[in-house]
Amino acid sequence: MNHTTDQAIINRLGRASGHLARITEMTEENSSALHIAQQLQAVIEALPKAKTVLNGQHIEHHLEKAVGEIAHDTHKILFQDLVLAKYL
């Protein structure tokens, strides 16, 4: 798997892009600030999730390249550590 073209990342970015396009439309249509803010929040939440997936896959990819195949349980631990790291 190529960690930079994973479908999960593409899907997350596609959703964020769709929300952003809708924000532009809503702004042009003079939609309520509440609805626009809700769409903005969806974009704000989608991007860190995509970044977490991308970073995790990047780290795993290079770690496997250096040390060989990684066990499934180790993948879970690495992902949890990456999620935790966003709070640093």
Order of alpha helices (4+ residues) and beta strands (2+ residues): alpha-alpha-alpha
